[in-house]
Amino acid sequence: MIVGDLLALDELHIEVAWATPDLLGREVTGVTSTDLQDPARYLRPGEVVLTGLVWWRPEDTRPAPRLATALRFANALRSAEAAALLAGEGTHGTVPPELAEACRRHGVPLLSVPSGTSFRAVTDRIYLRLWGDLQAGAEGRAGLPAEVRRTLTSMLGADAPLDGLLRRAVADLGVPDCSLLTGAGRVLASSADARPVPPRTPGRPRTPATVAAPARLPVPTLVPAPAPAPIQVGPPGTTPFDGWLLQPHTEPGPAAATMLHGLAELLAPLAERARATAAAQRQAGTRLLELLAAGADPEADHALSLAGLPPRLPLTPVAARFGSAAGSAAATAPGTATPPGPADPSGAWAAAALAEALHPTAAPFVAAPDGRGGAVALVALPEDAVAAALDLTLPRLDERAGPAGPRAQAGPGGPAAGVGPTVPPTAADLRPALVQARYALDARPPGAVGRWASTASLADLLRGIPPEVTAAFHQRLLAPLVDHDRHNTVSLVATLDAFLRHNASWSRTAEALHVHVNTVHYRVKRIEELTGRSLLRLDDRLDLRTALLCAPATLLRAPAAPEAPIAAKGRARRAG
């Protein structure tokens, strides 16, 4: 396939923005979608680069800086020996003239993709064409018998189910049953009903299994045989979740191993298409989020259809966080990739991780970076079903990623997610729902998936506020009480907490603190003097109760020992 073949795909409506006849004759080896300013390290020679031009900032009206930005991008493509650049017109309208000039200077053919053509459609058509080229020149390659290769390649070109393709390969080649897995261990297809033995994860030794034995005899310990080494399918992608693995269920012999490597080579274009499709979907999601944030509702509604979401089905927003450097060392198994680095500038790692967690739902979704080091998604499932799925998949994702995966990067709580309300698929409804999903993420209880529907109390609401804000609020209202408690054995903070918890009942507060009711009156008066608030006023009570909820739990301490009972205890109860 050559670059010029893209112009013959009538349904895509791709046009030339700048190119020469010899440049249109370049060979195409694959597709990569990106919106990084410098994507050179993620590109391979001969790839077509799809970009939605999210990196392009037209705010600077000066021609020189705009041209310099375009030249840096075009230079990255030239240095990576990219075959061509396909620029989407959905973000900025027509292709910027500065980009056309930059491509001319660096000799990169530039084609335009109209706003009505999704990048997924472009990716699929390119890989279908590459499969056809593969079939035409497939004889005598990689150890597969020619007839078997022709049969399997034909099935690939016809988009046959992967389970059927693997079963046919196992039957025709006489190799062990095998499965296709993602880099995170999710099963894409299998030639057998039994689940495969998962690939080895460095740093996670297998736990020996103990079997029953007669009494008084040593109990033997059986150590399971290690799983066969997986075979990488295609080159690794830009995240640990882009790579595919071919996992034999049992250890293959030398001849079978050669056949399986040939099968992995045959499946490589399929893995590359999946990687490019995922990148295109992330790009469509990024554009959708930008439009929602900008309040461009008509354009956002159109972007929803381009993102591949079903029309008219309600959507549930999800916000997730995996840490700023999530996955920095997760690429420890074959088929995984070295992530972009600690900053993850593209946000691809977080978006790919969230997509991996949502795939088992089998529901349509789009996931994209949120621009804050995390990711968001829109899922065509009700809120309850999405939350239940994430409760299952996030811990598995955390375990599969290994000791240097999301848990190490996101902190002791591991990967975290918040689920917003299910709303109609319109920009006006999705915008506030996304805000609520992000708040549910920040307000989630430890170890749980946050749900906006569970935000039903003041304590729930406060969990979503940044700790710097709650700490400052606590300090502003309760600092005099905290300072008093540092220098006295009597805790006014604990007294205030008990008084408000017992609905301002003098007698019940006295019972809880084991003091006379007059002592409670004295302490409350002292609290009012130090804080400048009246506990007779509802607004002041609410403010102080909120400040208590913002305080570290260690400050809500009881007195060191109960105070001695007093003779007037009965009268104190009646006075309350």
Phi, psi and omega in degrees: 000140178241166183302320182298337178297336180296331181287342181272356179274090191301322186290346179270337177059038177282138182231163179276126171265323170196133177186163172244160182304320181291327178290328176291348178268006179294144177286142178251130181249346182175189182225141171225130175261133181204153169228025171286148177293326179228089185268013190305320187287349180258003185254153175240152182305138176089358181279147168272133182256121176262129177222138175272005179062028175296330180288343183280125181245103184277004184298325180284111184281355180281129184297321186298309179298323179296318179293322179298321178297315180295323179295322178297318180293314181295323178296322177298320179293318180295317182294330178273000180060042175293147182285322183193165175245127174251113184256125178282144181261006183288335185271311186241012183082227182294158179297130181300137179297331178296324178291321177297320179294319179296319179294324178297316182294326183261002176068040178248117179297136184241121177242151181252141178247118183295160185296336181277358181254122181281148178295332178296320179297319179297314181300313182298317182293322179295316182287330173297319178292320178296325176296321177297319177295323179297319180295323183292331183241033189270355187296135168069031182247144165057029170079003177269138174302142186302318183293319178295318179299317180298318181296313182292322178295322176297320178295321177298314180297331179271007180058042179293152177302141184294325178300315179294322180295317179293321178297319179295318180297316180297317182292317185281330184264343181070033180259165178297156172304148183211166180224154171263128181235154168281170178300336179269003175095003178287133182280120176271322181196157180212147177276352182226160180287328182292142178290142180288158171290125183296151178299155178294137175249115181305141178086357180238086181295150178287143177276123180299146180259131181262133181251158182292151180211157178301156180299151177067004176254150177301140179276115182289149178246125180258123177261118181302144177297142180296148178294147175301149180294133177288158180250130179292136178250108182073174180287154177293154179266199184272353177227163179296348184261355182278330184286151175247152177232142171258112188253107173294144179280333176228162184294122180278152172286177182302315182293316180295324179297321178297318178297318182294324175294323176294322177295320178298321178294321180294326182276353185304317179299329178293318178295321179293322178296318179299319179296315181292322178296318179298319179295321178295321178293321176298321180293318177296321178293322178299315178297319180298317179296321179297318180293321178295318180294327181278353182075017180274076189297314180300317179293323179294320178298323177291321180296331177300318180290325179289339180281358177085013178276144181293140180289146172072355177275134177300151183236148177245123179278147177228136172243139184221155179223132181235007181096151184293333180240030185305135177079014185298339177229020184284347183277070185248354180246154178304141178093351176266168186236160173282122183295170184299342181128180186303325184276342183044063190300329181278345184072010185294325183297310182296317180295320179292323178295317179294320177299320178299322179289333184267340183305319181299344178290340183062014179263149175298140178204165171225132180237144184208157173299149181261002181079004182236017183091358178241205182211159174228160179213156171240125188237135179275061178214154175295158184304315182299318182292321179294315180297318180296320180295317180292328176302328181273316191278327182297315176297323178294319177297319179297315181293318184291330183289344176089179186293343180253017184270213187302323183297317181295329185269329183267355179104182186296340179279352181071194178302144183230148180215152174231139184245126179270185182283152175282126186225164175299153185279061176235153181299321182297328179274326185287328185299306178292330180295323177294321177299318181292324177296318178295322178293320178297326176296313181290332185262006185296145172293154180303132176078008183234159172278122181288143178229132178298327180297340180270000179278092189228013180211168178296321179297319177299316183295320183291334180297335181275356180272138181307139182300332178296325180287313181295323179296320179293322179295316177299316181297319184295320186269326190247003181305320179297324179289319180297319179295321176300316184292335179293333187247008181221155178279341178271130181262112175285331177296314179295323177297314178300317180298314180295319181298316181285326178294331180261027173055040176061029176273120182295316185290315181292327175294319179298318178297317182295325183265355180061044179228169176287151181297329178294328177295322177296316178302317181295314182294320179297319177298321179294321177300316181295323179294318184286325184266343184073018180243150178255124179281004171273343182264133182297318182299317180292322176299317180296319180297315181290324176296319177297318179298323177296319179294337178274355186273151172301142183299332183294341181281338182273065184259147175277166175302155184301324179212149178300141178285155185297142176299154182238158185293329185270022184301319180297316178296326180297320180295318180293327181291333179288000000 
